[in-house]
Amino acid sequence: MDSRSKIQSYRTHEFMGLWDSGVVPGLLHWQWARDPSLLQDPVNKAMAGIANVLLWASSVWYAKHGINDTSVVLGISAALQAVGVGKACL
């Protein structure tokens, strides 16, 4: 895949907006890091689940479009987030 195709693929993927850029998940994780007991609340658990699904979906999307370095980083982030949130929710 040439660089022009990669840029076009990324623009197509822009629908993820702030979720993809990491702003919203960063703020959520900052809040949960300051007070992990917030993850006992069902709404926060749901937001953590949605954030994790979006990370995995983004990782798969990038892999399908040949942007493997980003795919790997997002996959690692998704796995770490799943483990961290999972431990805090128990």
DSSP file (Angstrom, degrees, kcal/mol; ACC not computed):
  #  RESIDUE AA STRUCTURE BP1 BP2  ACC     N-H-->O    O-->H-N    N-H-->O    O-->H-N    TCO  KAPPA ALPHA  PHI   PSI    X-CA   Y-CA   Z-CA
    1    1 A M              0   0    0      0, 0.0     2,-0.0     0, 0.0    64,-0.0   0.000 360.0 360.0 360.0 124.7    0.0    0.0    0.0
    2    2 A D     >  -     0   0    0      1,-0.1     4,-2.0     4,-0.0     3,-0.2  -0.273 360.0-102.9 -77.2 168.9    1.5    3.3   -1.0
    3    3 A S  H  > S+     0   0    0      1,-0.2     4,-2.3     2,-0.2     5,-0.2   0.839 120.1  56.1 -64.7 -33.2    1.5    6.4    1.2
    4    4 A R  H  > S+     0   0    0      1,-0.2     4,-2.3     2,-0.2    -1,-0.2   0.913 108.2  48.0 -65.3 -40.5   -1.4    8.0   -0.7
    5    5 A S  H  > S+     0   0    0      2,-0.2     4,-2.6     1,-0.2    -2,-0.2   0.882 110.3  52.5 -65.8 -37.9   -3.6    5.0   -0.1
    6    6 A K  H  X S+     0   0    0     -4,-2.0     4,-2.4     2,-0.2    -2,-0.2   0.909 109.5  48.7 -63.9 -41.5   -2.6    4.9    3.5
    7    7 A I  H  X S+     0   0    0     -4,-2.3     4,-2.4     2,-0.2    -2,-0.2   0.921 112.3  48.4 -64.3 -43.0   -3.6    8.6    3.9
    8    8 A Q  H  X S+     0   0    0     -4,-2.3     4,-2.1     2,-0.2    -2,-0.2   0.900 111.2  50.9 -63.9 -40.1   -6.9    7.9    2.1
    9    9 A S  H  X S+     0   0    0     -4,-2.6     4,-1.4     1,-0.2    -2,-0.2   0.906 110.0  49.7 -63.7 -40.8   -7.6    4.9    4.4
   10   10 A Y  H  < S+     0   0    0     -4,-2.4     4,-0.3     1,-0.2     3,-0.2   0.914 109.3  51.1 -65.5 -41.2   -6.9    7.0    7.5
   11   11 A R  H >< S+     0   0    0     -4,-2.4     3,-1.2     1,-0.2    -1,-0.2   0.881 107.7  53.4 -63.0 -37.1   -9.2    9.8    6.3
   12   12 A T  H >< S+     0   0    0     -4,-2.1     3,-0.6     1,-0.3    -1,-0.2   0.840 107.7  52.3 -63.4 -31.7  -11.9    7.1    5.7
   13   13 A H  G >< S+     0   0    0     -4,-1.4     3,-1.7     1,-0.2    -1,-0.3   0.425  77.4 102.1 -85.4   0.5  -11.4    6.0    9.3
   14   14 A E  G X   +     0   0    0     -3,-1.2     3,-2.4    -4,-0.3    -1,-0.2   0.609  54.0  89.7 -63.2 -11.7  -11.8    9.5   10.8
   15   15 A F  G <  S+     0   0    0     -3,-0.6    -1,-0.3     1,-0.3     3,-0.1   0.730  73.5  71.2 -59.5 -18.6  -15.3    8.7   11.9
   16   16 A M  G X> S+     0   0    0     -3,-1.7     3,-1.6     1,-0.2     4,-0.6   0.731  78.8 169.9 -70.5 -20.4  -13.7    7.5   15.2
   17   17 A G  H <>  +     0   0    0     -3,-2.4     4,-1.4     1,-0.3     3,-0.5  -0.136  63.4   0.8  53.4-129.8  -13.0   11.1   16.0
   18   18 A L  H 3>>S+     0   0    0      1,-0.2     4,-1.0     2,-0.2     5,-0.9   0.780 128.8  63.3 -65.7 -27.3  -11.8   11.8   19.5
   19   19 A W  H <45S+     0   0    0     -3,-1.6     3,-0.5     1,-0.2    -1,-0.2   0.928 105.8  45.3 -61.5 -42.5  -11.9    8.1   20.4
   20   20 A D  H  <5S+     0   0    0     -4,-0.6    -1,-0.2    -3,-0.5    -2,-0.2   0.832 108.9  55.1 -71.6 -31.7   -9.3    7.4   17.8
   21   21 A S  H  <5S-     0   0    0     -4,-1.4    -1,-0.2    -5,-0.1    -2,-0.2   0.668 109.0-122.2 -78.2 -14.2   -7.1   10.3   18.8
   22   22 A G  T  X5S+     0   0    0     -4,-1.0     4,-1.9    -3,-0.5     5,-0.2   0.435  78.6 116.6  93.3  -1.5   -7.0    9.1   22.4
   23   23 A V  H  ><S+     0   0    0     -5,-0.9     4,-2.1     2,-0.2     5,-0.2   0.973  79.7  38.8 -66.8 -54.4   -8.4   12.3   24.0
   24   24 A V  H  > S+     0   0    0     -6,-0.7     4,-2.5     1,-0.2     5,-0.2   0.947 118.8  46.7 -65.4 -49.0  -11.6   10.8   25.4
   25   25 A P  H  > S+     0   0    0      0, 0.0     4,-2.9     0, 0.0     5,-0.2   0.889 110.8  55.1 -60.7 -34.7  -10.0    7.5   26.5
   26   26 A G  H  X S+     0   0    0     -4,-1.9     4,-2.1     2,-0.2    -2,-0.2   0.919 109.4  45.6 -62.2 -42.9   -7.1    9.4   28.1
   27   27 A L  H  X S+     0   0    0     -4,-2.1     4,-2.2     2,-0.2    -1,-0.2   0.901 113.6  49.6 -66.7 -40.8   -9.5   11.5   30.2
   28   28 A L  H  X S+     0   0    0     -4,-2.5     4,-2.4     1,-0.2    -2,-0.2   0.935 112.5  46.8 -63.1 -45.3  -11.5    8.4   31.2
   29   29 A H  H  X S+     0   0    0     -4,-2.9     4,-2.5     1,-0.2    -2,-0.2   0.863 109.7  54.1 -66.9 -34.7   -8.4    6.5   32.2
   30   30 A W  H  X S+     0   0    0     -4,-2.1     4,-1.9    -5,-0.2    -1,-0.2   0.933 110.0  47.7 -61.8 -45.0   -7.0    9.5   34.1
   31   31 A Q  H  X S+     0   0    0     -4,-2.2     4,-1.5     1,-0.2    -2,-0.2   0.925 114.4  45.8 -61.7 -45.0  -10.3    9.6   36.1
   32   32 A W  H  < S+     0   0    0     -4,-2.4    -1,-0.2     1,-0.2    -2,-0.2   0.833 109.6  54.7 -70.1 -32.3  -10.2    5.9   36.8
   33   33 A A  H  < S+     0   0    0     -4,-2.5    -1,-0.2     1,-0.2    -2,-0.2   0.871 108.3  49.3 -68.0 -35.9   -6.5    6.0   37.7
   34   34 A R  H  < S+     0   0    0     -4,-1.9    -2,-0.2     1,-0.3    -1,-0.2   0.841 132.6  13.8 -70.6 -32.7   -7.2    8.7   40.3
   35   35 A D    ><  -     0   0    0     -4,-1.5     3,-2.2    -5,-0.2    -1,-0.3  -0.664  63.7-179.4-146.3  84.8  -10.2    6.7   41.8
   36   36 A P  G >  S+     0   0    0      0, 0.0     3,-1.9     0, 0.0     4,-0.1   0.729  77.7  75.5 -59.7 -21.7  -10.3    3.0   40.7
   37   37 A S  G >  S+     0   0    0      1,-0.3     3,-1.9     2,-0.2     4,-0.3   0.720  77.9  76.0 -64.6 -17.1  -13.5    2.5   42.8
   38   38 A L  G X  S+     0   0    0     -3,-2.2     3,-1.4     1,-0.3     6,-0.3   0.776  81.6  69.1 -61.5 -24.7  -15.3    4.4   40.0
   39   39 A L  G <  S+     0   0    0     -3,-1.9    -1,-0.3     1,-0.3    -2,-0.2   0.478  83.4  71.0 -76.6   0.3  -15.1    1.2   38.0
   40   40 A Q  G <  S+     0   0    0     -3,-1.9    -1,-0.3    -4,-0.1    -2,-0.2   0.685  79.4  92.9 -81.6 -20.0  -17.5   -0.4   40.4
   41   41 A D  S <> S-     0   0    0     -3,-1.4     4,-2.3    -4,-0.3     5,-0.2  -0.571  80.5-134.4 -74.1 132.0  -20.3    1.8   38.9
   42   42 A P  H  > S+     0   0    0      0, 0.0     4,-2.3     0, 0.0     5,-0.1   0.837 104.2  54.5 -57.9 -34.4  -22.1    0.1   36.0
   43   43 A V  H  > S+     0   0    0      2,-0.2     4,-2.4     1,-0.2     5,-0.2   0.932 110.1  45.5 -66.7 -44.1  -22.0    3.3   33.8
   44   44 A N  H  > S+     0   0    0     -6,-0.3     4,-2.4     2,-0.2    -1,-0.2   0.876 111.5  53.1 -66.0 -37.0  -18.2    3.5   34.2
   45   45 A K  H  X S+     0   0    0     -4,-2.3     4,-2.3     2,-0.2    -1,-0.2   0.920 109.7  48.8 -61.5 -42.6  -17.9   -0.3   33.5
   46   46 A A  H  X S+     0   0    0     -4,-2.3     4,-2.6     2,-0.2    -2,-0.2   0.915 110.9  49.6 -64.2 -42.5  -19.9    0.2   30.3
   47   47 A M  H  X S+     0   0    0     -4,-2.4     4,-2.6     1,-0.2    -1,-0.2   0.893 110.6  50.7 -63.7 -38.7  -17.7    3.1   29.2
   48   48 A A  H  X S+     0   0    0     -4,-2.4     4,-2.2     2,-0.2    -1,-0.2   0.903 110.9  49.0 -65.1 -40.1  -14.6    1.0   29.9
   49   49 A G  H  X S+     0   0    0     -4,-2.3     4,-2.5     2,-0.2    -2,-0.2   0.917 111.9  47.8 -64.0 -43.7  -16.0   -1.8   27.8
   50   50 A I  H  X S+     0   0    0     -4,-2.6     4,-2.5     2,-0.2    -2,-0.2   0.918 111.1  51.1 -63.5 -43.7  -16.9    0.5   24.9
   51   51 A A  H  X S+     0   0    0     -4,-2.6     4,-2.0     1,-0.2    -1,-0.2   0.902 111.4  48.6 -60.1 -40.4  -13.5    2.1   25.0
   52   52 A N  H  X S+     0   0    0     -4,-2.2     4,-2.4     2,-0.2    -2,-0.2   0.910 110.0  50.3 -68.4 -41.4  -11.9   -1.4   24.9
   53   53 A V  H  X S+     0   0    0     -4,-2.5     4,-2.9     1,-0.2    -2,-0.2   0.907 110.4  51.1 -61.7 -41.1  -14.0   -2.5   22.0
   54   54 A L  H  X S+     0   0    0     -4,-2.5     4,-2.5     2,-0.2    -1,-0.2   0.886 108.8  51.0 -65.2 -38.0  -13.1    0.7   20.1
   55   55 A L  H  X S+     0   0    0     -4,-2.0     4,-2.3     2,-0.2    -2,-0.2   0.941 113.5  44.6 -62.8 -46.1   -9.4    0.0   20.7
   56   56 A W  H  X S+     0   0    0     -4,-2.4     4,-2.3     2,-0.2    -2,-0.2   0.920 113.9  49.9 -63.9 -43.1   -9.7   -3.5   19.4
   57   57 A A  H  X S+     0   0    0     -4,-2.9     4,-2.6     1,-0.2    -1,-0.2   0.903 111.2  48.9 -63.3 -40.9  -11.8   -2.4   16.4
   58   58 A S  H  X S+     0   0    0     -4,-2.5     4,-2.6     2,-0.2     5,-0.2   0.908 109.7  52.4 -64.5 -40.8   -9.3    0.3   15.5
   59   59 A S  H  X S+     0   0    0     -4,-2.3     4,-2.0     1,-0.2    -2,-0.2   0.922 112.0  45.3 -60.1 -45.0   -6.5   -2.2   15.8
   60   60 A V  H  X S+     0   0    0     -4,-2.3     4,-2.7     2,-0.2    -2,-0.2   0.911 111.5  52.7 -65.4 -42.8   -8.2   -4.6   13.4
   61   61 A W  H  X S+     0   0    0     -4,-2.6     4,-1.5     1,-0.2    -2,-0.2   0.940 110.4  46.8 -59.4 -48.3   -9.1   -1.8   11.0
   62   62 A Y  H  <>S+     0   0    0     -4,-2.6     5,-2.8     1,-0.2    -1,-0.2   0.893 112.0  51.5 -62.0 -39.4   -5.5   -0.6   10.8
   63   63 A A  H ><5S+     0   0    0     -4,-2.0     3,-1.6     1,-0.2    -1,-0.2   0.922 108.0  51.6 -63.4 -43.5   -4.3   -4.2   10.3
   64   64 A K  H 3<5S+     0   0    0     -4,-2.7    -1,-0.2     1,-0.3    -2,-0.2   0.795 111.1  48.7 -63.4 -27.6   -6.8   -4.8    7.5
   65   65 A H  T 3<5S-     0   0    0     -4,-1.5    -1,-0.3    -5,-0.2    -2,-0.2   0.241 119.7-107.7 -99.3  13.2   -5.6   -1.6    5.7
   66   66 A G  T < 5S+     0   0    0     -3,-1.6     2,-1.1     1,-0.2    -3,-0.2   0.630  80.2 128.3  78.0  14.6   -1.9   -2.5    6.1
   67   67 A I     >< +     0   0    0     -5,-2.8     4,-1.8     1,-0.2    -1,-0.2  -0.639  28.1 163.2-101.2  75.1   -1.0    0.0    8.7
   68   68 A N  H  >  +     0   0    0     -2,-1.1     4,-2.5     1,-0.2     5,-0.2   0.813  61.4  58.0 -71.8 -35.1    0.6   -2.6   10.9
   69   69 A D  H  > S+     0   0    0      1,-0.2     4,-1.9     2,-0.2    -1,-0.2   0.930 111.8  42.7 -64.0 -42.7    2.7   -0.4   13.3
   70   70 A T  H  > S+     0   0    0      1,-0.2     4,-2.6     2,-0.2     5,-0.2   0.885 112.1  55.7 -67.3 -38.5   -0.4    1.5   14.5
   71   71 A S  H  X S+     0   0    0     -4,-1.8     4,-2.3     1,-0.2    -2,-0.2   0.908 108.2  47.6 -59.9 -43.3   -2.4   -1.8   14.6
   72   72 A V  H  X S+     0   0    0     -4,-2.5     4,-2.5     2,-0.2     5,-0.2   0.923 111.5  49.7 -65.7 -44.8    0.2   -3.4   17.0
   73   73 A V  H  X S+     0   0    0     -4,-1.9     4,-2.4     1,-0.2    -2,-0.2   0.925 113.3  46.3 -61.1 -44.8    0.3   -0.3   19.3
   74   74 A L  H  X S+     0   0    0     -4,-2.6     4,-2.6     2,-0.2    -1,-0.2   0.882 111.2  52.6 -66.0 -37.7   -3.5   -0.2   19.5
   75   75 A G  H  X S+     0   0    0     -4,-2.3     4,-2.2    -5,-0.2    -2,-0.2   0.914 110.9  46.5 -63.6 -42.7   -3.7   -4.0   20.1
   76   76 A I  H  X S+     0   0    0     -4,-2.5     4,-2.6     2,-0.2     5,-0.2   0.916 112.9  50.3 -64.7 -42.7   -1.2   -3.7   23.0
   77   77 A S  H  X S+     0   0    0     -4,-2.4     4,-2.6    -5,-0.2    -2,-0.2   0.909 110.3  50.2 -61.1 -42.4   -3.1   -0.8   24.4
   78   78 A A  H  X S+     0   0    0     -4,-2.6     4,-2.4     2,-0.2    -1,-0.2   0.910 111.5  47.9 -63.2 -42.6   -6.4   -2.7   24.2
   79   79 A A  H  X S+     0   0    0     -4,-2.2     4,-2.2     2,-0.2    -2,-0.2   0.929 113.6  46.5 -65.3 -44.7   -4.9   -5.7   26.0
   80   80 A L  H  X S+     0   0    0     -4,-2.6     4,-2.6     1,-0.2     5,-0.2   0.902 113.2  49.6 -64.2 -40.2   -3.3   -3.6   28.8
   81   81 A Q  H  X S+     0   0    0     -4,-2.6     4,-2.7    -5,-0.2     5,-0.3   0.902 109.6  51.6 -65.5 -40.4   -6.6   -1.6   29.2
   82   82 A A  H  X S+     0   0    0     -4,-2.4     4,-2.1    -5,-0.2    -2,-0.2   0.908 112.8  45.1 -63.1 -42.1   -8.6   -4.8   29.4
   83   83 A V  H  X S+     0   0    0     -4,-2.2     4,-2.3     2,-0.2    -2,-0.2   0.944 115.7  46.2 -66.6 -47.9   -6.3   -6.3   32.1
   84   84 A G  H  X S+     0   0    0     -4,-2.6     4,-1.9     1,-0.2    -2,-0.2   0.922 117.0  42.1 -62.3 -46.5   -6.2   -3.1   34.1
   85   85 A V  H  X S+     0   0    0     -4,-2.7     4,-2.2    -5,-0.2    -1,-0.2   0.893 112.0  56.2 -68.9 -38.9  -10.0   -2.4   34.0
   86   86 A G  H  X S+     0   0    0     -4,-2.1     4,-0.9    -5,-0.3    -2,-0.2   0.914 109.1  45.9 -58.5 -43.5  -10.7   -6.1   34.6
   87   87 A K  H  < S+     0   0    0     -4,-2.3     3,-0.4     1,-0.2    -1,-0.2   0.894 113.4  49.3 -65.8 -40.1   -8.7   -6.1   37.8
   88   88 A A  H  < S+     0   0    0     -4,-1.9    -1,-0.2     1,-0.2    -2,-0.2   0.811 107.8  54.9 -71.0 -29.0  -10.3   -2.8   39.0
   89   89 A C  H  <        0   0    0     -4,-2.2    -1,-0.2     1,-0.2    -2,-0.2   0.724 360.0 360.0 -77.5 -20.7  -13.8   -4.1   38.3
   90   90 A L     <        0   0    0     -4,-0.9    -1,-0.2    -3,-0.4    -2,-0.1   0.488 360.0 360.0 -76.7 360.0  -13.4   -7.2   40.4
